[in-house]
Amino acid sequence: MRVAVNTGVGLAGEANQAASGAKSAAASGAAGNRSSDTAQLSTDQARVQSLLEQVNSVPEIRREKVAALGKAVRDGTYQVEPEQTADALIAEMFARSAA
């Protein structure tokens, strides 16, 4: 009985080729999935510009409201319920912990 030394190499080579083929098939399948994903951006520049102008026209500080609240505080007529204060503090704590 004679044992061929190259027989094991051939099998290992075939196994490597099969594994290599499976990897390349998986890679091409993954690449195929990526190519099917699409993103569409709005090309309606006029609408975007209109919305931007609307946002920019709103003042960051509503001066009338600030003035009215300041007057109420100075006059001593500004009333806040304790529950409102507690709710605002808790909401602020949650907002900071989430950020």
C-alpha positions in Angstrom: 0.0 0.0 0.0 1.3 3.4 -0.9 0.3 6.7 0.7 0.4 9.8 -1.6 1.8 12.8 0.3 0.2 15.3 -2.0 -3.4 14.0 -1.3 -3.8 16.0 1.9 -2.6 19.1 0.3 -5.0 18.8 -2.5 -7.9 18.4 -0.1 -6.8 21.3 2.0 -6.4 23.4 -1.1 -9.9 22.5 -2.3 -11.3 23.3 1.2 -9.6 26.7 1.1 -11.0 27.4 -2.4 -14.5 26.4 -1.2 -14.2 28.7 1.8 -12.8 31.5 -0.3 -15.7 31.1 -2.8 -18.2 31.2 0.1 -16.6 34.4 1.4 -16.7 36.1 -1.9 -20.3 35.0 -2.5 -21.2 36.5 0.9 -19.3 39.7 0.2 -21.0 40.1 -3.2 -24.4 39.4 -1.5 -23.6 42.1 1.1 -22.5 44.5 -1.6 -25.7 43.7 -3.5 -27.8 44.6 -0.4 -25.9 47.9 0.0 -26.5 48.9 -3.6 -30.3 48.5 -3.2 -30.4 51.1 -0.4 -31.2 54.5 -1.7 -31.6 58.0 -0.3 -33.6 60.7 -1.9 -33.0 64.4 -1.1 -35.5 67.1 -1.8 -34.7 69.2 -4.8 -37.4 71.7 -4.0 -34.9 74.5 -3.2 -37.6 77.2 -3.3 -39.6 75.4 -0.5 -36.5 74.9 1.6 -35.6 78.6 1.2 -39.1 79.7 2.1 -39.0 77.6 5.3 -35.6 78.9 6.2 -36.8 82.5 5.8 -39.8 81.7 8.1 -37.5 80.3 10.8 -35.2 83.2 10.6 -38.0 85.7 10.9 -39.1 84.4 14.3 -37.1 86.3 17.0 -35.0 84.1 19.3 -36.3 86.1 22.3 -39.9 87.1 22.4 -39.4 90.6 23.8 -43.1 91.3 24.4 -43.5 88.2 26.5 -40.3 88.8 28.4 -41.4 92.4 29.1 -44.8 91.3 30.4 -43.3 88.6 32.7 -40.7 91.1 34.0 -43.5 93.6 34.8 -45.5 91.0 36.6 -42.5 90.0 38.7 -41.7 93.6 39.5 -45.4 94.3 40.4 -45.6 91.1 42.6 -48.4 89.7 40.5 -46.5 86.8 39.0 -47.9 83.6 40.5 -46.5 80.2 40.0 -48.0 77.0 41.4 -45.5 74.8 43.3 -46.5 71.9 41.1 -45.4 73.8 38.0 -42.0 74.6 39.6 -41.5 70.9 40.6 -42.5 69.7 37.1 -40.2 72.1 35.4 -37.3 71.1 37.7 -37.9 67.4 37.1 -38.2 67.9 33.3 -34.9 69.8 33.3 -33.2 67.1 35.2 -34.4 64.4 32.8 -33.4 66.6 29.8 -29.8 67.0 31.2 -29.4 63.3 32.0 -30.6 62.3 28.5 -28.1 64.6 26.8 
